[in-house]
């Protein structure tokens, strides 16, 4: 009986140490999960705040962060990719010349959550994360986009197919030159 009590007293610190270790590991795991979720939320917010994006919706005027607008009149998915035609509008007092519209299609950010979570903690992988790109295309240069006017454009983004998740389309203006309205 005395041996049993002696073994019990020797085992109690070991049991307490194992319980403390288990609690520490569980706390570390839940903390890591919470940090991953915060990093994901931050990445989504950062992605939403960056760049100009449009939806391939016909008849809806969509505004870029700089105030310019895109209105699509035709959106078709074909063997070549996503074909869009529409207008770019200029609500500013600036006269744009030689403006090219670049469209970049990628998978929606929210669809890449699993890939984001696989990245190693505290690494540049998560900081520089971006969903897989699908295709990129540019319009022919628009020679002049006057203040308060709109000009037509047409573009086909290769490799884009219609899917249930949709597509994230980023828009940027390149090569443009600015001058004040006359």
C-alpha positions in Angstrom: 0.0 0.0 0.0 2.8 2.4 0.9 4.5 1.6 -2.4 1.3 2.5 -4.3 1.0 5.8 -2.5 4.6 6.6 -3.1 4.2 5.8 -6.9 1.1 8.0 -6.9 2.9 10.9 -5.4 5.7 10.5 -7.9 3.2 10.3 -10.8 1.2 13.4 -9.8 3.9 15.9 -11.0 4.3 13.9 -14.3 0.5 14.0 -14.8 0.4 17.7 -14.1 3.3 18.3 -16.5 1.6 16.3 -19.2 -1.7 18.3 -18.7 0.2 21.6 -18.8 2.0 20.5 -22.0 -1.3 19.4 -23.6 -2.9 22.8 -22.6 0.1 24.7 -24.0 0.0 22.8 -27.3 -3.8 23.3 -27.6 -3.4 27.0 -26.9 -0.6 27.3 -29.5 -2.8 25.5 -32.1 -5.8 27.7 -31.5 -3.7 30.8 -31.5 -2.1 29.8 -34.8 -5.6 29.2 -36.3 -6.8 32.6 -35.1 -3.7 34.3 -36.5 -4.2 32.4 -39.9 -7.8 33.7 -39.9 -6.7 37.2 -39.2 -4.1 37.0 -41.9 -6.7 35.8 -44.4 -9.1 38.6 -43.4 -6.3 41.1 -43.8 -5.4 39.7 -47.2 -9.0 39.9 -48.4 -9.3 43.5 -47.2 -6.0 44.4 -48.8 -7.1 42.8 -52.1 -10.4 44.6 -52.0 -8.7 47.9 -51.4 -6.1 47.5 -54.2 -6.6 48.0 -57.8 -9.7 48.6 -60.0 -12.0 45.7 -60.6 -15.1 45.2 -62.7 -17.6 42.5 -63.1 -18.5 41.2 -66.6 -22.0 42.7 -66.3 -23.7 44.2 -69.3 -25.4 47.6 -69.0 -24.0 48.5 -65.6 -21.7 51.5 -65.2 -18.8 50.5 -63.1 -16.4 53.1 -61.6 -12.7 52.8 -61.3 -11.0 54.3 -58.2 -9.7 57.3 -60.2 -13.3 58.2 -61.3 -13.2 56.8 -64.8 -16.1 54.5 -65.7 -16.4 51.3 -67.7 -19.8 50.3 -69.2 -19.9 47.0 -70.9 -22.4 46.6 -73.8 -21.4 43.1 -74.8 -19.9 40.2 -72.9 -19.5 36.8 -74.5 -17.5 33.7 -73.6 -16.1 31.9 -76.7 -13.3 29.7 -77.7 -10.8 32.6 -77.7 -11.8 33.7 -74.1 -13.9 36.5 -72.7 -14.8 39.1 -75.3 -16.0 42.4 -74.0 -17.0 45.6 -75.7 -18.2 48.8 -74.2 -17.2 52.3 -73.2 -14.7 54.0 -71.0 -16.0 57.3 -69.6 -14.0 60.3 -68.4 -15.8 62.4 -65.7 -12.7 64.5 -64.9 -11.4 67.8 -66.3 -8.4 66.0 -67.7 -7.9 65.3 -71.4 -6.4 61.8 -71.9 -4.6 60.8 -75.0 -3.1 57.5 -76.1 -4.8 55.6 -73.4 -4.8 51.8 -73.4 -7.0 49.8 -71.1 -5.4 46.6 -69.7 -7.7 43.8 -68.4 -6.3 41.1 -66.2 -8.4 38.1 -65.3 -7.8 35.8 -62.4 -9.7 33.4 -60.2 -11.7 35.2 -57.4 -9.7 35.8 -54.3 -12.1 34.0 -52.0 -11.7 30.8 -54.0 -8.0 30.7 -53.1 -8.5 30.4 -49.3 -7.3 26.8 -49.1 -4.1 27.7 -51.0 -3.5 30.8 -48.8 -3.9 28.7 -45.6 -1.3 26.2 -46.8 1.3 28.9 -46.9 3.9 28.8 -44.1 3.2 31.0 -41.2 5.0 34.4 -41.0 6.3 34.0 -44.6 6.4 36.2 -47.6 4.2 33.6 -49.3 1.2 35.0 -47.5 2.3 38.6 -47.8 2.7 38.3 -51.6 -0.2 35.9 -52.2 -2.4 36.4 -55.2 -4.8 33.9 -56.8 -3.7 32.2 -60.0 -3.9 34.5 -63.1 -6.0 33.4 -66.1 -5.3 35.8 -68.8 -4.4 39.4 -69.7 -5.3 41.6 -72.7 -5.1 45.2 -73.8 -7.4 47.3 -75.9 -6.1 49.2 -78.9 -5.0 52.7 -77.8 -7.7 55.2 -77.6 -6.3 58.3 -79.2 -8.3 60.8 -77.2 -10.7 60.7 -74.2 -12.0 64.2 -73.6 -13.5 65.4 -70.3 -17.1 64.5 -69.9 -17.0 62.0 -72.8 -16.8 58.3 -73.4 -15.0 56.3 -76.0 -15.7 52.7 -77.2 -13.3 49.8 -76.7 -13.2 46.1 -77.5 -11.0 43.4 -76.0 -10.7 39.6 -75.7 -9.1 38.2 -72.6 -7.6 34.8 -73.5 -8.2 31.6 -71.5 -11.2 32.9 -69.6 -14.1 30.5 -69.4 -17.5 30.9 -67.8 -17.5 29.2 -64.4 -19.8 29.1 -61.4 -17.2 31.0 -59.3 -16.9 33.8 -61.9 -13.8 35.7 -62.6 -12.1 38.7 -61.0 -11.2 41.3 -63.7 -8.7 44.0 -62.9 -8.5 47.1 -65.0 -5.7 49.5 -65.4 -4.9 52.4 -67.7 -1.5 52.3 -69.3 0.4 54.6 -71.6 -2.0 57.5 -71.1 -1.0 61.2 -71.2 -2.9 63.8 -69.3 -3.6 67.4 -70.1 -6.2 69.9 -68.8 -9.4 70.2 -70.7 -9.5 72.9 -73.4 
